Amino acid sequence: MPNEYKDLLFQVSKLYYEQGKTQAEISLIIHTSRPTVSRLLKEARDKNIVDIRINYPYERDYPLEEEFQKNFNLKEVRVLKSYGQTSEEVRKGLGFFAADYFDSTVKDGDIVACSYGRTVASTIQALHPERKLNITVVQMIGALGVENPFIDGPDLVRQLGDKYSGNYRYLLAPLVVSDENARESLVSQVRIQDTLKLTLSARIGLGGIGGMNESTPSPIWTNYISTPEWEELRKLGAIGHMGAYFYNEAGEIIDAEINKRVIGMGLDHQKEIPHMIAVAGGESKALSIRAALLGKYLNVLVTDDSAAKYILNLK
């Protein structure tokens, strides 16, 4: 390639990609036609004078999404290509896609019901909205009281409300109480009743899905479930939990004593939320996700390819 011609390609590329000139403006500068400028820019790309990169941090698996949509009647499916990444990186990717969907859906005046957990926290951390909205984020279940407050309901509803300069409402109660009488006493209080009623008006919900693969309960259940109780739940057929309610492989809430002591909006109400977003991934959670889908406790799923493939193979 003659040096003069190469210089021309450099000049056109700099004017277009670095200085932001239009093709029409460049045509006037170099005294040629706009179609010629377009051809020169294409040639610059073909000859690697210009290297275009899309700095998109995570990649969606569109064929898997399409196949998943055919099998499950959902409003939206986002499937992350995990590429064998660590669970932490996968969680960040799920949060990225969930945040993208949430921000595209939320609008002024919305009531948002928010749960707890690491994937919910990742979603909120990934949100960087460029607008203020008069939304109200309400805690859909009681507080975990875990050592890490950044994954607990109260802190998450505050963070999410603050992202949009909106409002938030706490559910001033523990996640699980000692017995059914204690639960009835708490939910009869006016402030808790008002908060639970507010969750029923939510247009958007945001939550995770918990698995039951571990032989002992995860640290978030430390204050509520002992190892023997966890084993009993598994014997009763519990395959997953969502909104602190345990369900079996058919998505049916099991007849377990703990399910009668939870303070929250409940899965029957949760499934009525117009945009109920569940964020969960990993092959280890595939059975829990599938059961939640069968129970229709969500209508928007953000997951990864390992979980999606496992679920589709079962289907």
ZIDAJO-V819802 format. One record per pair of residues at least 6 apart in sequence whose ideal C-beta (glycine too) atoms are under 8 Angstrom apart, sorted by the first residue. I is the first residue (numbers start at 0). GAP is how many residues later the second one is. Records with the same first field share a line. If there is no record, write none. Layout:
I->GAP, GAP
//
This chain:
0->46
5->43
7->22, 32
8->31, 34, 35, 38, 40
9->34, 39
10->19
11->14, 18, 25, 28, 29, 32
12->28, 31, 36, 37
14->6, 10, 11, 14
15->7, 10, 21, 25
16->33
20->8
22->11, 14, 15, 18
23->10
25->11
26->6, 7, 9, 10
29->7
40->9
43->6
44->7
56->36, 39
57->22, 23, 34, 35, 38, 39
58->21, 22
59->18, 19, 20, 21, 37
60->18, 19, 20, 244, 247
63->15, 241, 244, 245, 248
64->12, 13, 14
66->245
67->6, 9, 11, 233, 240, 243, 244
68->8
70->241, 244
71->221, 229
73->219, 224, 225, 226, 227
74->200, 224, 225
75->25, 223, 224, 225
76->223, 224, 225, 226
77->19, 20, 22, 23, 223, 224, 225
78->224, 225, 226, 229
79->10, 13, 14, 17, 201, 222, 223, 224, 225
80->223, 224
81->8, 11, 199, 222, 223, 224
84->8
86->195
89->191, 192, 214
90->27, 28, 31, 190
91->30, 34
92->211
93->25, 28, 29, 185, 186, 187, 208, 209, 210
94->24, 26, 27, 28, 29, 30, 31, 184
95->30
96->205
97->21, 24, 25, 28, 108, 179, 181, 204
98->24, 25, 27, 28
99->26
100->176, 199, 201
101->21, 25, 102, 104, 175
102->24, 26
104->99, 170
105->6, 27, 29, 58, 98
106->26
107->25, 26, 27
108->25, 26
109->23, 25, 26, 93, 94
110->24, 25, 27, 87, 88, 90, 91, 92, 93
111->23, 24, 25, 26, 48, 90, 91, 92, 93, 94
112->25, 27, 86, 89, 91, 92, 93, 152, 157, 160
113->6, 23, 24, 25, 26, 39, 42, 43, 46, 91, 92, 93
114->25, 26, 38, 41, 90, 91, 92, 93, 128
115->25, 28, 35, 36, 37, 40, 91, 92, 104
116->34, 90, 91, 93, 103
117->33, 90
118->89, 160, 161, 162
119->31, 36, 86, 87, 88, 159
120->29, 30, 35
121->157
122->83, 156
123->32, 35, 36, 39
126->33, 36
128->34, 35
130->33
131->32, 33, 34
132->31, 32, 33
133->32, 33
134->26, 29, 31, 32
135->25, 30, 31, 32, 33, 62
136->20, 21, 23, 24, 29, 30, 31, 32
137->19, 30, 31, 33, 57, 60, 61, 64
138->14, 15, 18, 29, 30, 31, 32, 56
139->13, 31, 59, 62, 65, 67, 103, 124, 125, 130
140->12, 30, 34, 102, 103, 121, 122, 123, 124
141->11, 29, 31, 32, 33, 34, 102, 120, 121, 122
142->9, 10, 11, 28, 30, 31, 32
143->7, 8, 9, 31, 76, 79
144->7, 29, 30, 78
145->6, 73, 74, 76, 77
146->72
148->6
149->6
150->69
152->17, 18, 22
153->16
156->11, 12, 13
157->10
159->8, 46
160->6, 7
161->6
168->26, 29
169->25
170->21, 24, 25, 92, 93
171->19, 20, 23
172->13, 14, 19, 90
173->49, 89
174->49, 69, 87, 88, 89
175->48, 68, 82, 85, 86, 87
176->6, 9, 84, 86
177->83
178->82
179->80, 81
181->79
182->77, 78, 79, 80
185->6, 77
186->6, 9, 76
191->71
195->68, 69
198->66, 70
199->65, 69, 72
201->71
202->70, 71, 72
203->69, 70, 71, 72, 73
204->65, 68, 70, 71, 72
205->71, 73
206->35, 36, 63, 69, 70, 71, 72, 91
207->34, 70, 71, 72
208->31, 32, 33, 69, 70, 71, 76, 79, 80, 83
209->8, 30, 31, 32, 75, 78
210->29, 73, 74, 76, 77
211->21, 22, 26, 27, 28, 29, 34, 76
212->71, 72
214->15, 16
215->11, 14
216->8, 9, 10, 12, 13
220->9
223->34
224->8, 33
228->29
231->24
232->13, 21, 23, 25
235->10, 12, 18, 19, 20
236->11, 12, 17
237->8, 9, 10, 16, 18
238->8, 9, 10, 48, 49, 52
239->6, 7, 45, 47, 48, 49, 51, 52
240->6, 47
241->25, 28, 36, 50, 55, 56
242->19, 21, 22, 23, 24, 27, 54
243->18, 20
244->8, 14, 17, 19, 21, 22
245->7, 8, 10, 12, 13
246->6, 7, 20, 44, 45, 48, 50
247->6, 43
248->38, 41, 42, 45
249->41, 44, 45
250->40, 41, 42, 43, 44, 45, 46
251->43
252->6, 14, 42
266->28, 30
269->6, 27
270->24, 25, 26, 27
272->26
273->25
274->24, 25
275->21, 22, 23, 24
276->21, 23, 24, 25
277->11, 14, 19, 20, 22, 23, 24
278->23, 24
279->8, 9, 21, 22, 23, 27
280->21, 22, 23, 25, 26
281->22, 24, 25
282->23, 24, 27
284->22
285->20, 21, 24, 25, 28
286->27
288->12, 14, 18, 22
289->21, 24, 25
291->6
292->8, 18
//
